[in-house]
């Protein structure tokens, strides 16, 4: 049985940093980011903990492929992706808790 996955984009309070990640458990992963469970990580060092975009997939392999596509794009392309579903750049963390 395959486990699903998600690709996501996080930003910081001032929206100056973007981070693209992939996970098989978005809720747990967001908890880790928000609580700086990995204090030496990029997201902890730059206070990147606001979920502004995510996509769910049936398999982690699909999510990894999509993550690579997003990461290979420019910041402008990432911003366009965020604006397409979240034009206000709201933190979507509460939305995923019911996902």
N, C-alpha and C positions, 0 to 999 in steps of 0.2 A: 504494500500500500504506500503510495506517494504522499508526502506531506506538502501542503500548500506553502506559498511564500508571498512575500510582499517586498516591493521596492518603495523607498521613501526618500523625501528630501526634507532636511531640517535647516533652520536658520537660527541666528541669534536675535537678541532684542532689537538691534538696530538694522537688521536685515543686510548686514555687510558680508556675512559668511554663508556659503551654501555647502551642505554636506549631503551626499547621496549614499544610501546604504541599502542592504538587502537582508532579510531575515525570514525565518520560518515562524516567528511569533512576534508580531509587531507590538502588541501590548506590553509584553515583557521587555522587549528591546527598548521601547520608549521609557519604561520605568528606569532602566539602567542609565539611559542618557540623562533623564531629568534628575536623577539622584547621584550622578557622577560616580557610578559604581566602578568605573575604570578611570581613576584620577589622572593618569598620564596620557589618556587618549586625546586625539584631536578635538573631539566634541567637548570634552571636559575643559581642556585648556582654553578654548575659545567660547565657552558658554553657549554652545550650539544645542538647544534643547526644545525648539519650537517646531512642531510638525506642520509643514505647510503644503505637503503633497504626498499622496501614497496611491499605489495600485496593488490590488490583490491578484494572485495567480493560483491556478490549480496545483502547480508543482514549483518547488524551489528552483528547479532548473530553468523554468520559464522566467522566473523573477530575476535570476542571475543574468540571463541574456538581456533582459530589459535594463537592468542596472548598468551593464556595460554600454548599452546604447546611450543611456542618459549621461553617463560619466564622460563619454567621448564627445559630447556636444559642448558648445560654448556656454558661458554663463547666460548669455542672451537667450539661448534656446531653453535653458533650464527655467529662466524667469518666465518665458512665454508659456511653458508647460504649467507652471504654478498659476499664472494669471488665467489660464484657460478653465481651471476648476475652482480657484480660490483667489479671485481678484483683489480681495482685501488683505490677503496673506494672514488670515486668521489662524490661530493655533488650533489644529484639528484633533488634538489629543482626546478631548471629551467625546468627539464623534467616534473614534475607534474603540472606545471602551465598550460600546454597544455593537461593535462590528462582528 
